[in-house]
Amino acid sequence: MTSDPAAQWATTALFGALTAYSLWRFVTARHLFAGTGHLFHFGMNLMMVAMVWPWWGRLPTLPQVAFFAAGAAFFAGAAGWFALDVRVASRYRSSRCQTTNAVMMIAMVWMLAVMVRHTGGIGIAAGAAHSAHAAAPAPPDPFTLVGGAVLVVALAAGGLLFLVDLVRYRRERDAPGRAGADLLAGALMGLGMAAACGLMLVG
């Protein structure tokens, strides 16, 4: 994704903290739906850390694609369910929030596809001997440029909408709760992934 040390460590710090938060939320989840969602976010944040380091190229890619494709389907299904269920009142469980979560998973699939293409398929087989930084990058193509631009806009918009919901939530509550922390985490994930996709476009 990037070989700039500042970007690597900034990404590691942000998504490392989000990985720990997602793991905590997964372990303490009281419902299957919430636990499944936090599990997908845990995997996403963990892989965001891995992607900025050369050893990512030694990891198998196909299981990652399958995991994030399943995540996209899960959150898309949740978005449709919440859109039809008028009884859902929680902002974090809203259709819009779940749509943003689905876009995050789609962005992971897109990043994996771009990185594998640019490294000539490195990372598809477990134990690949070469780093993801070793191969010469392929020239940008419409899939990379258009797909990346759309994802950057969608992720940034989703992250900002999470922030708007967070501000409203804090105004309505005397003390922060788990929903507020989830909204903040969602905002950081959306904006952080928008920045990561942007790095791939300009890098």
Residue, then its C-alpha position, 0 to 999 in steps of 0.5 A: m500500500t505504501s512504503d513511507p515510514a510515517a504513513q506505515w506507523a500512522t496506519t499501524a497506530l490507528f488501526g492497531a487501536l481499532t483492532a484492540y477495540s473491535l476485539w474487546r467489543f467482539v468478546t463482550a458482545r451480548h448478541l450474535f449480530a453484534g458479535t459477528g459485526h465486530l468480528f468482521h471489523f476486527g479482521m478488517n482493522l488487523m489486515m489494514v495494519a498488515m497491508v502497510w508492511p512488506w510481510w503482508g505479501r507472504l499471507p494468502t490472499l484468497p481467504q482474505v477476499a472470501f472473508f471480506a466478501a462475506g463481511a460485505a454480504f453480511f452488512a449489506g443484508a443488515a442494511g436492508w433489514f434495518a431499512l425495512d424494520v421501523r422499530v430500529a432506533s439505534r443510530y449505530r444499527s441504522s441502515r446507513c451505518q450498515t451500508t457504510n460498514a458494507v462499503m468498508m468491506i468492499a474497499m478491502v476487497w478492492m485493495l486486495a485486488v489492486m495490491v495483488r495485481h500490482t505484485g503479479g499475484i504475490g500473496i495468493a499462495a501461503g508462504a510466498a517468498h517475495s515481499a509485496h514491495a518487491a515487484a514493479p507496480a503495474p500502471p493505473d487502470p480504470f478499475t483502480l482509478v474509478g473504483g478507488a475514487v468512488l470508494v474514497v468519496a463513499l468512505a469519507a462521506g460515511g466517516l463524516l456521517f458517523l461523526v455527525d451521529l456521534v455529535r448528536y448522540r453526545r448532545e442527547r446523553d449525559a455520559p458516553g456509552r458503547a454506542g458513542a464509542d462505536l460511532l467514534a470507531g466507525a468514523l475513524m475506520g471510515l476516514g482512515m480507510a478513505a485515506a488508505c484508498g487515496l494513498m493507493l491512488v496516488g502511490 
